[in-house]
Amino acid sequence: MRSVITGTGIGVPPNVVTNEALSRLMDTSDEWIRVRSGIQERRYADPGQGSTDLGVMAARNAIADAGLTPTDIDAVLFATMTPDHMLPGNGPLLQTALGLRDVPTFDIRQQCSGFLYGLELADLFLQSGRYRRVLLVGAEVHTGFMPWHLGWDTLIGQSTREITEAERAENTLTRDRTVLFGDGAGAVVIEAREGDTGLGVIRLHTDGTGAGVLTMHGASFKRRPFVSVDQIQSGETLPFMSGKEVFRSAVTLMPQVVREVCEASGIAVEELDLLLVHQANMRIIEGVQKVLGLPPEKVPHNIERWGNTTAATLPILFHECRTLGLIRPGMNLAFTALGSGLHWGAAIYRT
Ligand SMILES: CC(C)(COP(=O)(O)OP(=O)(O)OC[C@H]1O[C@@H](n2cnc3c(N)ncnc32)[C@H](O)[C@@H]1OP(=O)(O)O)[C@@H](O)C(=O)NCCC(=O)NCCS
């Protein structure tokens, strides 16, 4: 019995924001963003549109793609670092919006590795026989972190108003992070099926000594009050990132864990037909590809159109590869991701 992905779907927010549009708001340029990250554009949710809304869109599409109806789902795993509310999590909100039965919903907080951690849990749920059909969603609305109240109308082309120097200066303070992230959602339905296709070996790791390299200092229950105007004004409610350290960890640990799952599965790395890497930075994706000695065509990317969508990147990439016909029967696929925690891992998937 294997855990098989029987349906995929994505949820796409409406606003396409190019690098050029961002450069109207802050001191950045299309060239800087392209060269350093590979990103050309990203999507931003509308004000008032949350990660649950995008997750619901993606889930509806995935359930229909699997040939199921929402009442067939036995359990939900929802991975996000940008939930609609601190409490409750997105799971119950999605359950109601989709019209699921009163099935259990789990909220996953492993950031960029959320989808991989979700795969592990889904696999354990299905292999134990506890549930038969699991819905796994990864969805993010990062724009809530961003200071785009200073120029949102200009950004999405609804105004030709010039940004003031003060607004531009404030937006520039966080440019090292804001240009990298986009909004989006991906979902998969996973079912237990006889046969030898589906999820294989999964290996997950956590190293809490790296917690400080990618974290958010504000909106913390160690603080009194847990959030304040001061925290917002000083940028503490945005993720803090030590970009170079995250970069170094990513290009070292993702290849290591891909080798680990290949070895445990008895396949050589070069026997992988596709490696789906978390889409945080094109230079990281290329770095992982080169360290593993894989040709570029085996390591597809979509970061140029989406930016980093955290928990949503792997399910969106998997869906797009399926839609493009890149995933065919008889293939060895691997997923890998690394993110805040540090959490990282990899999974083998046979089609
Ligand atoms: C963030 C990242 C793109 C930065 O690239 P980098 O080559 O390390 O760039 P640096 O941080 O050294 O910045 C270089 C310069 O560009 C400037 N800069 C930063 N952001 C900029 C922007 N958006 N536009 C223009 N200039 C910018 C910096 O201020 C710095 O200027 P200085 O040299 O005058 O001080 C890169 O480190 C990275 O992708 N790291 C991993 C991030 C990641 O994966 N995060 C998510 C993990 S899930």
The ligand as an SDF file (V2000), in Angstrom:
LIG
                    3D

 48 50  0  0  0  0  0  0  0  0999 V2000
   18.5270   37.5990    0.3010 C   0  0  0  0  0  0  0  0  0  0  0  0
   19.5230   37.3870   -0.8280 C   0  0  0  0  0  0  0  0  0  0  0  0
   18.8040   37.3990   -2.1660 C   0  0  0  0  0  0  0  0  0  0  0  0
   20.5310   38.5270   -0.7920 C   0  0  0  0  0  0  0  0  0  0  0  0
   21.5230   38.3250   -1.7720 O   0  0  0  0  0  0  0  0  0  0  0  0
   23.0450   38.7050   -1.4420 P   0  0  0  0  0  0  0  0  0  0  0  0
   23.7920   38.5010   -2.6990 O   0  0  0  0  0  0  0  0  0  0  0  0
   23.4490   37.9120   -0.2350 O   0  0  0  0  0  0  0  0  0  0  0  0
   22.9410   40.2350   -1.1740 O   0  0  0  0  0  0  0  0  0  0  0  0
   23.3950   41.0530    0.1460 P   0  0  0  0  0  0  0  0  0  0  0  0
   22.4710   40.7330    1.2730 O   0  0  0  0  0  0  0  0  0  0  0  0
   24.8460   40.8330    0.3280 O   0  0  0  0  0  0  0  0  0  0  0  0
   23.1400   42.5350   -0.3220 O   0  0  0  0  0  0  0  0  0  0  0  0
   23.9610   43.1450   -1.2740 C   0  0  0  0  0  0  0  0  0  0  0  0
   23.5750   44.6010   -1.3930 C   0  0  0  0  0  0  0  0  0  0  0  0
   22.2810   44.7140   -2.0070 O   0  0  0  0  0  0  0  0  0  0  0  0
   21.4520   45.5900   -1.2340 C   0  0  0  0  0  0  0  0  0  0  0  0
   20.0630   45.1350   -1.3590 N   0  0  0  0  0  0  0  0  0  0  0  0
   19.3790   44.2770   -0.5490 C   0  0  0  0  0  0  0  0  0  0  0  0
   18.1280   44.1320   -1.0360 N   0  0  0  0  0  0  0  0  0  0  0  0
   18.0360   44.8750   -2.1520 C   0  0  0  0  0  0  0  0  0  0  0  0
   17.0060   45.1160   -3.0760 C   0  0  0  0  0  0  0  0  0  0  0  0
   15.7880   44.5400   -2.9840 N   0  0  0  0  0  0  0  0  0  0  0  0
   17.2530   45.9590   -4.1070 N   0  0  0  0  0  0  0  0  0  0  0  0
   18.4490   46.5390   -4.2550 C   0  0  0  0  0  0  0  0  0  0  0  0
   19.4730   46.3650   -3.3910 N   0  0  0  0  0  0  0  0  0  0  0  0
   19.2600   45.5360   -2.3510 C   0  0  0  0  0  0  0  0  0  0  0  0
   21.9790   45.4450    0.1740 C   0  0  0  0  0  0  0  0  0  0  0  0
   21.6130   46.5950    0.9160 O   0  0  0  0  0  0  0  0  0  0  0  0
   23.4680   45.3440   -0.0740 C   0  0  0  0  0  0  0  0  0  0  0  0
   23.9490   46.6360   -0.2880 O   0  0  0  0  0  0  0  0  0  0  0  0
   25.4390   47.0640    0.2820 P   0  0  0  0  0  0  0  0  0  0  0  0
   26.3920   46.1170   -0.3650 O   0  0  0  0  0  0  0  0  0  0  0  0
   25.5460   48.4760   -0.1840 O   0  0  0  0  0  0  0  0  0  0  0  0
   25.3230   46.8870    1.7610 O   0  0  0  0  0  0  0  0  0  0  0  0
   20.2570   36.0370   -0.6520 C   0  0  0  0  0  0  0  0  0  0  0  0
   21.1300   36.1000    0.4430 O   0  0  0  0  0  0  0  0  0  0  0  0
   19.3110   34.8910   -0.4660 C   0  0  0  0  0  0  0  0  0  0  0  0
   18.5040   34.5740   -1.3180 O   0  0  0  0  0  0  0  0  0  0  0  0
   19.4000   34.1750    0.6670 N   0  0  0  0  0  0  0  0  0  0  0  0
   18.5120   33.0690    0.9510 C   0  0  0  0  0  0  0  0  0  0  0  0
   17.1580   33.5840    1.2060 C   0  0  0  0  0  0  0  0  0  0  0  0
   16.1670   32.5060    1.3980 C   0  0  0  0  0  0  0  0  0  0  0  0
   16.2930   31.4540    0.8530 O   0  0  0  0  0  0  0  0  0  0  0  0
   15.1620   32.8050    2.1920 N   0  0  0  0  0  0  0  0  0  0  0  0
   14.0480   31.9850    2.4100 C   0  0  0  0  0  0  0  0  0  0  0  0
   14.4160   30.6690    2.9480 C   0  0  0  0  0  0  0  0  0  0  0  0
   13.0590   29.6610    2.9470 S   0  0  0  0  0  0  0  0  0  0  0  0
  1  2  1  0
  2  3  1  0
  2  4  1  0
  2 36  1  0
  4  5  1  0
  5  6  1  0
  6  7  2  0
  6  8  1  0
  6  9  1  0
  9 10  1  0
 10 11  2  0
 10 12  1  0
 10 13  1  0
 13 14  1  0
 14 15  1  0
 15 16  1  0
 15 30  1  0
 16 17  1  0
 17 18  1  0
 17 28  1  0
 18 19  1  0
 18 27  1  0
 19 20  2  0
 20 21  1  0
 21 22  1  0
 21 27  2  0
 22 23  1  0
 22 24  2  0
 24 25  1  0
 25 26  2  0
 26 27  1  0
 28 29  1  0
 28 30  1  0
 30 31  1  0
 31 32  1  0
 32 33  2  0
 32 34  1  0
 32 35  1  0
 36 37  1  0
 36 38  1  0
 38 39  2  0
 38 40  1  0
 40 41  1  0
 41 42  1  0
 42 43  1  0
 43 44  2  0
 43 45  1  0
 45 46  1  0
 46 47  1  0
 47 48  1  0
M  END
$$$$
